[in-house]
Amino acid sequence: MKEDLMDIICCPLDKHDLDLDVAERDDEEILSGTLTCTECGERFPIEDGIPNLLPPDMREEAPA
Amino acid sequence: MTEEGADEGTDSGRPALADQRGVETVYQPAEDSDLLARTAAERVTSGDRVLDVGTGSGYVAATLAEAGAEAVGVDLSPLACREAAENGLPVVRGDLVSPFHENSFDLVAFNPPYLPTPAEAEWDDWMEHALSGGEDGRRLVDPFLAAVSRVLAPGGEALLLVSSLTDPDAVRAYARENGLGSEVLATEKHPYEELVVLRFSEI
C-alpha cells in the first residue's frame, strides 16, 4: 500500500486513526508491517502490500 | 450473468461449486460490472476520491481511475485483493465500508452479490460468496445501505448495481429508512433480468 492510503483508512471497530509500523518497503509502497488502532490497540497486518482491516473475527481464510 | 450456469445442468441453474473450484475464484467483470463502471465513470471528475466496494478483479475501480478519479478498492476475499493489487489498484481487505474514515469519498460504487439463493446452497467457497445475495438477494445490500452515509463526503453519492431479481423497490425503501434518497440512473435488459444502477444520496 502507498502511504497516502493512511489518510482514509481507520480502525474498522471504532473508526479511530491507525498508527503505521513499517516492516518492509520499496521505493513506492509499504510491503509489510502493522497498523495499530490508536484507541483500542487492535493490530492489523499489512501483507504483500495489502492492509488487512477485517475485524479480527472475520480474518479466517475461509468465507464466513 | 444469471444465464452462465444454465448449460452446466444443475438443479439450481448455476454451475456446481465443484465445477468452479480451481477454475475461477475471483468474480470476473461481466455485464453488471460494465454497466456500473460506465454509469459511474460519467459522474466522476478528475481528482474525485472514489471507493469500489467488493472490487473483485478491480474492474470498476480501474475504469474510474481511467476517468481521472483516485480510486480505491475494498474486498472481503484475499484472492480478489491480490488480483486487484496485481492490476495496479490501491486495495484494502475489509468488510464493506467499515475500514474507512467518515467523509472520505465523493462516490462509492458497489456491485454486490445480488442473486437470491436458497440457504442450503450457500457458503462453500469464495466464488459462492461473490455471487450469492442470500434468500432475498440483499444479504450485503442492506448492510451497505445502512453504513455508506458515514463515508460519503458532503454532496457525495453511492451507486449500487442491482437486478430486477433483487427487488429494486424494496432496496430503495430500505435506503429511505436509512436516510438515503434514491433515483434510477441506468437500466439494461438481459434475458432473465433487468440490471439497474441506483443512485443514493443523503436526503
Chai-1 contact restraints between the chains, C-beta under 6 A:
chainA,res_idxA,chainB,res_idxB,connection_type,confidence,min_distance_angstrom,max_distance_angstrom,comment,restraint_id
A,L5,B,P90,contact,1.0,0.0,6.0,A-B,restraint_1
A,I8,B,F100,contact,1.0,0.0,6.0,A-B,restraint_2
A,I8,B,H101,contact,1.0,0.0,6.0,A-B,restraint_3
A,I8,B,S104,contact,1.0,0.0,6.0,A-B,restraint_4
A,I9,B,P99,contact,1.0,0.0,6.0,A-B,restraint_5
A,C10,B,H101,contact,1.0,0.0,6.0,A-B,restraint_6
A,P12,B,S98,contact,1.0,0.0,6.0,A-B,restraint_7
A,P12,B,P99,contact,1.0,0.0,6.0,A-B,restraint_8
A,I50,B,C81,contact,1.0,0.0,6.0,A-B,restraint_9
A,I50,B,A85,contact,1.0,0.0,6.0,A-B,restraint_10
A,I50,B,V91,contact,1.0,0.0,6.0,A-B,restraint_11
A,I50,B,R93,contact,1.0,0.0,6.0,A-B,restraint_12
A,P51,B,V92,contact,1.0,0.0,6.0,A-B,restraint_13
A,N52,B,R93,contact,1.0,0.0,6.0,A-B,restraint_14
A,L53,B,V92,contact,1.0,0.0,6.0,A-B,restraint_15
A,L53,B,G94,contact,1.0,0.0,6.0,A-B,restraint_16
A,L53,B,P99,contact,1.0,0.0,6.0,A-B,restraint_17
A,L54,B,R93,contact,1.0,0.0,6.0,A-B,restraint_18
A,L54,B,G94,contact,1.0,0.0,6.0,A-B,restraint_19
A,L54,B,D95,contact,1.0,0.0,6.0,A-B,restraint_20
A,P63,B,W126,contact,1.0,0.0,6.0,A-B,restraint_21
A,P63,B,H129,contact,1.0,0.0,6.0,A-B,restraint_22
